Amino acid sequence: MSAERLDVDALLDDPSTRIVVCCGAGGVGKTTTAAALGLRAAERGRRTVVITVDPARRLAQSMGLASLDDTPRPVPLPEGATGSMHAMMLDMKRTFDQVVEEHADPERARQILANPFYQTLSTSFSGTQEYMAMEKLGQLRQSGEWDLIVVDTPPSRSALDFLDAPKRLGRFLDGRLVRFLSAPAPSGAFRLLGAGVGLVTSILGKVLGTQLLNDLRAFVTAFDTVFGGFQERAERTYRLLQAPGTAFVVVAAPETDALREASYFMRRLATDAMPLAGLVINRTHPLPEGAGSALDADTASASADALAAAGEHPETVAALRLHADLVRTHLRERELRDRSTADHREVPVVEVPALPEDVHDLDGLRGIGRALAGG
Amino acid sequence: MSEHEHGPREPGRTCAGARLHIVTGKGGTGKTTVAAALARALASDGGRVLLVEVEGRQGVSTLFGVPPLPYEEREIDSVPGGGSVFALAADAEAALMEYLEMFYGIRRAGQALTRLGAVDFATTIAPGLRDVLLTGKATEAVRRREGGRRRPEGPFRYDAVVMDAPPTGRIGRFLNVNSEVAGLARVGPIRNHADRVMEVIRSERTRVHFVSLLEEMPAQETRDGIAEISDLGLRVGMVVVNMVRPSLLSEAGLAAAAAGEIDLEALATGLKAARLDDADALSVSLAREVTAHALRVRLERRVRGELADTGAPMLDLPLVEGGVGRAALEALTRRMIEQGVRL
């Protein structure tokens, strides 16, 4: 029935764990989970860096940082901490620019950076954020400065986008369309397309407009000589995620949509042989500790009704009704969890109880970390 | 602002006269449910309302308990009063093909474009193209008249269109298709199409509604989203406060509980009167629950105040126990009508 418990401390303490990727649907507390895992690892002695994507201001502040930027900033830990924690926020345009500058001679780099199509590509193409998150991950991993990197994944339409978008973008940049559009004259290869090249070109011209075609051609000419294997680059970082030392933590909330998304994602990880460490369910409502855990919802409701009918003890009536609500919520969440995880019984799970307030400081984050570790 | 003149009791009156309703909210706030209840409420006077889903999640069909929706407008519900709700799961690829056929008569070229990767590019990679295809489908339905383009004075096909839009974090970009697409195409056919879409989105007969919970993160996103939408020159409609739970405690009880000053003895006496076992231990356990509840109520009030500061009219919907089904949807629809939602 109940799955094995995710042993967060064992995961974080294991020196062979080098990358932890937190993924899941939007609004489930992914970023908070990533920060809490990073902090816990740091306080247990590891040199940790957390990459987040567009965190809430309050979360940055809770780590004692006014804001986050593209450079890993040290998070002030209390004295006596054996490890260290840095936090940073992904800046996809800067990361992309760096990749260009690193691989192109200055003149060519300037051409690329100034191209209108590149500017759109680097700021708003869907997939760029995921691609650059992977790129950054690769960079941090190579730098050797950290022994644990915790990644918070971008808020996409689907959690799967983190795995798929980089490849999709790489495929596009390396693909036939780009070559087709950039070729000044149609080459023989495109006869295979099954429609007259002239027809397709004329349609694309009509639909896209000549200005876009020209920008794209200029971009591809400059870009292609620099890279070539854009798709290969995406695949290399993808392999990094399959390598030993990477652990995926899927994050969900006790809601149908979030759990369904988590379930899709876990299935996908299994298909792609990606190492899944476990499932975190945030904001759950456990039964109260103490004698209350034995009082079921129906008894509590019936007792409240009886007291209310007699017009007695209004505060006890309220307390009993609250309790009945809580127990019903708990049971509903448990049923939802069991149903959604039925296909993933072997996946370890940990639940983090809902807090009355959001996390505001390092202490709050530490509290989440403790809950993650089951304490 | 005119919304304030109607007072807080009828927040739904901001909907009067609007033809396009865009519903957004942070993930997990119940956006799809609210959009569905809004569509039903708008249809309650006998109108014809189209509910458009753009995220490809088939949330609407799940909610109404009907088979997955095809790319086709289809009646899914009739509302007491003679109105009807139609639904459409808008799909970027199908919209692209339709668009190519409608404007260029080149549906047959679709296969070649697919093989080239052009369709993949337009529907999943290019910024804004996907969005303009999806919003384009919804705005086309807003403009559509009976009798088609040959009868420009004919009655509108739909009295209102409700869009279950992307979450608040992406809503500004999603709706600002013009500037999104501008990066790719400053002139040309794509730009012209985007301009037509933007005209409807900017119209004074369009409202962007935000769904929030009385929790810090969704409320913060709602406030950021409202600021962003206003800056874009779009019209903010209501803030729908979803899953509202009544407080079971009196004001005095709340204050005491939040301060951790619960009269354990009185609680235990009550539990004994109810003939429950182990009343003393139980009172300690329940007191902790009451304190947590009181703290939450206090936070909810603060969050409500912050949402009210946006100036947008606020419409409350209750938490429905046991998940959203048919009956719950009807109850939520009624609550919307009671709070002034109509065409």
Boltz contact constraints between the chains, C-beta under 6 A:
constraints:
  - contact:
      token1: [A, 25]
      token2: [B, 27]
      max_distance: 6.0
  - contact:
      token1: [A, 26]
      token2: [B, 27]
      max_distance: 6.0
  - contact:
      token1: [A, 26]
      token2: [B, 167]
      max_distance: 6.0
  - contact:
      token1: [A, 27]
      token2: [B, 26]
      max_distance: 6.0
  - contact:
      token1: [A, 27]
      token2: [B, 27]
      max_distance: 6.0
  - contact:
      token1: [A, 27]
      token2: [B, 28]
      max_distance: 6.0
  - contact:
      token1: [A, 120]
      token2: [B, 183]
      max_distance: 6.0
  - contact:
      token1: [A, 120]
      token2: [B, 184]
      max_distance: 6.0
  - contact:
      token1: [A, 124]
      token2: [B, 127]
      max_distance: 6.0
  - contact:
      token1: [A, 125]
      token2: [B, 125]
      max_distance: 6.0
  - contact:
      token1: [A, 125]
      token2: [B, 127]
      max_distance: 6.0
  - contact:
      token1: [A, 126]
      token2: [B, 125]
      max_distance: 6.0
  - contact:
      token1: [A, 127]
      token2: [B, 125]
      max_distance: 6.0
  - contact:
      token1: [A, 155]
      token2: [B, 169]
      max_distance: 6.0
  - contact:
      token1: [A, 172]
      token2: [B, 121]
      max_distance: 6.0
  - contact:
      token1: [A, 172]
      token2: [B, 125]
      max_distance: 6.0
  - contact:
      token1: [A, 175]
      token2: [B, 117]
      max_distance: 6.0
  - contact:
      token1: [A, 176]
      token2: [B, 116]
      max_distance: 6.0
  - contact:
      token1: [A, 176]
      token2: [B, 117]
      max_distance: 6.0
  - contact:
      token1: [A, 177]
      token2: [B, 116]
      max_distance: 6.0
  - contact:
      token1: [A, 177]
      token2: [B, 117]
      max_distance: 6.0
  - contact:
      token1: [A, 177]
      token2: [B, 118]
      max_distance: 6.0
  - contact:
      token1: [A, 177]
      token2: [B, 121]
      max_distance: 6.0
  - contact:
      token1: [A, 180]
      token2: [B, 116]
      max_distance: 6.0
  - contact:
      token1: [A, 193]
      token2: [B, 112]
      max_distance: 6.0
  - contact:
      token1: [A, 193]
      token2: [B, 115]
      max_distance: 6.0
  - contact:
      token1: [A, 194]
      token2: [B, 112]
      max_distance: 6.0
  - contact:
      token1: [A, 195]
      token2: [B, 112]
      max_distance: 6.0
  - contact:
      token1: [A, 200]
      token2: [B, 112]
      max_distance: 6.0
  - contact:
      token1: [A, 203]
      token2: [B, 106]
      max_distance: 6.0
  - contact:
      token1: [A, 203]
      token2: [B, 109]
      max_distance: 6.0
  - contact:
      token1: [A, 207]
      token2: [B, 189]
      max_distance: 6.0
  - contact:
      token1: [A, 209]
      token2: [B, 185]
      max_distance: 6.0
  - contact:
      token1: [A, 209]
      token2: [B, 188]
      max_distance: 6.0
  - contact:
      token1: [A, 209]
      token2: [B, 189]
      max_distance: 6.0
  - contact:
      token1: [A, 211]
      token2: [B, 187]
      max_distance: 6.0
  - contact:
      token1: [A, 212]
      token2: [B, 184]
      max_distance: 6.0
  - contact:
      token1: [A, 212]
      token2: [B, 185]
      max_distance: 6.0
  - contact:
      token1: [A, 255]
      token2: [B, 28]
      max_distance: 6.0
  - contact:
      token1: [A, 288]
      token2: [B, 285]
      max_distance: 6.0
  - contact:
      token1: [A, 288]
      token2: [B, 289]
      max_distance: 6.0
  - contact:
      token1: [A, 290]
      token2: [B, 285]
      max_distance: 6.0
  - contact:
      token1: [A, 291]
      token2: [B, 278]
      max_distance: 6.0
  - contact:
      token1: [A, 291]
      token2: [B, 281]
      max_distance: 6.0
  - contact:
      token1: [A, 291]
      token2: [B, 282]
      max_distance: 6.0
  - contact:
      token1: [A, 291]
      token2: [B, 285]
      max_distance: 6.0
  - contact:
      token1: [A, 292]
      token2: [B, 285]
      max_distance: 6.0
  - contact:
      token1: [A, 292]
      token2: [B, 286]
      max_distance: 6.0
  - contact:
      token1: [A, 303]
      token2: [B, 274]
      max_distance: 6.0
  - contact:
      token1: [A, 303]
      token2: [B, 276]
      max_distance: 6.0
  - contact:
      token1: [A, 307]
      token2: [B, 274]
      max_distance: 6.0
  - contact:
      token1: [A, 313]
      token2: [B, 270]
      max_distance: 6.0
  - contact:
      token1: [A, 313]
      token2: [B, 273]
      max_distance: 6.0
  - contact:
      token1: [A, 315]
      token2: [B, 253]
      max_distance: 6.0
  - contact:
      token1: [A, 316]
      token2: [B, 267]
      max_distance: 6.0
  - contact:
      token1: [A, 316]
      token2: [B, 270]
      max_distance: 6.0
  - contact:
      token1: [A, 316]
      token2: [B, 271]
      max_distance: 6.0
  - contact:
      token1: [A, 318]
      token2: [B, 248]
      max_distance: 6.0
  - contact:
      token1: [A, 318]
      token2: [B, 249]
      max_distance: 6.0
  - contact:
      token1: [A, 319]
      token2: [B, 286]
      max_distance: 6.0
  - contact:
      token1: [A, 319]
      token2: [B, 290]
      max_distance: 6.0
  - contact:
      token1: [A, 321]
      token2: [B, 248]
      max_distance: 6.0
  - contact:
      token1: [A, 322]
      token2: [B, 248]
      max_distance: 6.0
  - contact:
      token1: [A, 322]
      token2: [B, 289]
      max_distance: 6.0
  - contact:
      token1: [A, 322]
      token2: [B, 293]
      max_distance: 6.0
  - contact:
      token1: [A, 323]
      token2: [B, 286]
      max_distance: 6.0
  - contact:
      token1: [A, 323]
      token2: [B, 289]
      max_distance: 6.0
  - contact:
      token1: [A, 356]
      token2: [B, 292]
      max_distance: 6.0
  - contact:
      token1: [A, 356]
      token2: [B, 295]
      max_distance: 6.0
  - contact:
      token1: [A, 356]
      token2: [B, 296]
      max_distance: 6.0
  - contact:
      token1: [A, 356]
      token2: [B, 299]
      max_distance: 6.0
  - contact:
      token1: [A, 357]
      token2: [B, 299]
      max_distance: 6.0
  - contact:
      token1: [A, 358]
      token2: [B, 216]
      max_distance: 6.0
